[in-house]
Amino acid sequence: MKKLFLAASLVALGCSREQPAAPQDSTPPVPAAAAAPAAVPPAPPNLLDMVHGAAVISRTGEAVLGSSPVRAIDTDPQTAWINPPQNVKQTLVFSFGARARVDQIGVVTAPKPPNEIKSAKFELSEDGEHFTDAGIHDFKAKPGPQLAKINPTTARYVRVTTLTSEADYVQIASVYASGELLDKPQAPSIDGCWSINGMPARFRQSGAHVVGYVGSPLNTYVEGGTDGRFLRLTWLRSNTPEYGLAALTLTPDGKHLSAIVWHEEAIQAPQFLADDWLGERGPCPIDVKAQPLVAVSYFERFGYLPLYGLRFDDAGHFDETQSAELLDEVVPYIKPGARFVAHELLGDPAISQTRLDTLRAALQKRGVSLTGVDFVAMGNRDPRRPGTVDLVRAMYSSVELQIRR
């Protein structure tokens, strides 16, 4: 129990931001002739992240579900995978969102001793079965990505085996792979039955729109959709006032899922994370069609809903075919006083205007009255929550329907 308490403490504190030391009066002035330190070039983009569709295939273990391998692909250097107690040697397998040409690999580990990973073995695969050795690489306790160049290799999967450490626990904040994606990411359908953290679950997908239910003890209803790379979901729990968002990715064969789950707070307190979801296809004891729609409850309880089930292309143009089911669901709420608000925090902020223009045209084509309905393109201004990392920015780069209470 003491070991697990330590692990939980590492989850909360191990990746916290370092605060700069207070200046000391005795610090001598820098001589005028002293050369400025050389600028450190930024790290290349990491292809192995959830925004690009990366997912967890398998793992041998983690300390707790709040430190699973999902934390190594969530784009957040302040969260981390942590090994089971006193069992440093573990194997983690991830998939890219599409075939990739990889030329550098590495990790972001603990910035201070003793919880840094000392070394790890990397392997790459195109089919998930036959892996090619990409070397054993050593790491130090310091901030930021530590990358090693490799012969450019085409891969769809990455296997990482942690090898040595002087501590009982080590941290990997990010598994890193740089290069280029050779294909456009395309998330498979989540439709069907699953086992998530041992709980039965079922999802139904129609076009971009997804609804589902995760069973006892969570009793969580979800609704959202896919942007083609990963799924963004809103969720509610039937027996508590809890609600929030989830980012979910699927492996290329559609047989495994992994998700980061955030709690939202009505009073605008900071988000906090729930246990990660790790799942595989399972039996079907739940009929999701009999479950209530989350959108209805969201509107009634909070007066807004992120419309993740509406699909737009990369240029911001609305796809009515992929969006038809959710569009039918929200039309009754489009009344005088309602407004659509669009944000874009990752790409060109002007895309938010294109999304609204093409959505409005689709609604007018359907004969929906837009009298008294506002369309507000916010770009990257004033998001519902600040986007601190790419995954959070992606979650809040959406079209949201707001209704007057």
Secondary structure by P-SEA (a helix, b strand, c coil): caaaaaaaaaaaccccccccccccccccccccccccccccccccccccccccbbbbccccccccccccccccccccccccccccccccbbbbbbbccccccccbbbbbcccccccccccbbbbbbccccbbbbcbbbbbcccccccccccccccccbbbbbbcccccccccccccccccccccccccccccbbbbcccccbbbbbcccbbbbccccccbbbbbbccccccccbbbbbccccccbbbbbbbccccccccbbbbbbbccccbbbbccbbbbccccccccccccccaaaaaaaccccccccccccccccccccccaaaaaaaacccccccbbbbbbbcccccaaaaaaaaaaaaaaaaaccccccbbbbbbcccccccccccaaaaaaacbbbbbbcc
